[in-house]
Amino acid sequence: MGLAKTEIFTDLQNEIALFAKAFGHPARVAILQHLFKIKTCVCGDLVNEIGLAQPTISQHLKELKQLGLIKGSVEGTSVCYCINPETWSKMKTLMTHFLNQDLPNTTCC
C-alpha cells in the first residue's frame, strides 16, 4: 500500500479526513452513540453492548482516543471512557462547514 502523502494537503483537509475516519467503521459509530446515550462507559460494558470481542473494541477505542473524540480515565482496573466535548465541538464545526457547501447551479455530465 502506498503512502497517503498527507503533506501535500492543507491542515484543514487533513483534519477533516481524520475526523471522517471516526465514522469509517460502524463499530466506532456504535461506540460514540453508546457513549452519548449513557454519558460514560467502561470497556467491558461496550463489549456487551456492541457484541464485538474485547480486543476489537479496544482497537476502536484507541482510534477514537487518538482522534481526540473520546477520553478515558483509569478507575481501579478499568478505564472509563467519555466523549471529549472540546474535540467533538471542533469536529462538528469543521464537518458542518464542509458539508454545508452548496453545489453550483451548473449541469455536470
C-alpha positions in Angstrom: 0.0 0.0 0.0 1.3 3.5 -0.9 1.8 6.4 1.4 -1.0 8.8 1.9 1.2 11.8 1.1 -0.8 13.9 3.7 1.9 16.6 3.5 0.6 17.7 0.1 -2.8 18.6 1.6 -3.8 21.5 3.8 -4.0 21.2 7.5 -7.8 21.6 7.2 -8.1 18.9 4.6 -6.0 16.5 6.8 -8.1 17.4 9.9 -11.4 16.8 8.1 -10.1 13.4 6.8 -9.0 12.3 10.2 -12.4 13.2 11.8 -14.2 11.4 8.9 -12.1 8.3 9.8 -14.1 8.1 13.1 -17.2 7.4 11.0 -15.4 5.0 8.7 -16.4 1.9 10.7 -19.8 1.1 12.1 -18.3 -0.1 15.4 -16.8 3.3 16.1 -20.2 4.9 15.3 -21.9 2.5 17.7 -19.3 3.3 20.4 -19.9 7.0 20.0 -23.7 6.5 20.1 -23.4 4.4 23.2 -21.2 6.9 25.0 -23.6 9.7 24.2 -26.5 7.7 25.5 -25.0 6.8 28.8 -22.6 9.7 29.2 -19.7 7.4 30.4 -18.7 3.8 30.0 -16.3 1.1 30.9 -14.7 -1.0 28.1 -16.4 -4.2 29.3 -19.8 -2.6 29.0 -19.0 -1.8 25.4 -18.2 -5.4 24.7 -21.6 -6.5 26.0 -23.4 -3.6 24.3 -21.9 -3.9 20.8 -21.2 -7.6 20.7 -17.6 -7.5 19.4 -14.6 -9.0 21.1 -12.8 -7.0 23.7 -9.5 -6.6 21.7 -11.6 -5.3 18.7 -13.4 -2.8 21.0 -10.1 -1.8 22.5 -8.7 -1.1 19.0 -11.6 1.1 18.1 -11.4 2.9 21.4 -7.7 3.5 20.7 -8.6 5.0 17.3 -11.2 7.3 18.8 -8.9 8.4 21.6 -6.1 9.1 19.1 -8.5 11.3 17.2 -9.3 13.1 20.4 -13.0 12.4 20.2 -13.1 10.4 23.4 -11.0 10.5 26.6 -10.5 7.9 29.3 -9.7 7.8 32.9 -8.4 4.9 35.0 -10.8 3.8 37.7 -9.4 0.8 39.6 -8.7 -1.9 37.0 -10.9 -0.4 34.4 -10.8 2.6 32.0 -13.8 4.8 31.9 -14.4 6.5 28.5 -16.5 9.5 27.6 -16.9 11.9 24.7 -14.3 14.7 24.7 -16.6 17.8 24.4 -13.9 20.2 23.1 -12.8 18.0 20.3 -16.4 16.9 19.5 -17.4 20.6 19.2 -14.4 21.3 17.0 -15.2 18.4 14.7 -18.9 19.4 14.5 -17.9 22.9 13.4 -15.4 21.7 10.8 -17.7 19.0 9.4 -20.7 21.2 9.3 -18.8 23.9 7.4 -17.5 21.3 5.0 -20.9 19.5 4.5 -22.9 22.7 4.1 -21.1 23.7 0.9 -23.7 24.3 -1.8 -23.4 22.8 -5.3 -23.1 25.4 -8.1 -26.1 25.8 -10.4 -24.4 24.1 -13.3 -25.1 21.0 -15.2 -22.4 18.4 -14.9 -22.1 15.2 -17.0 
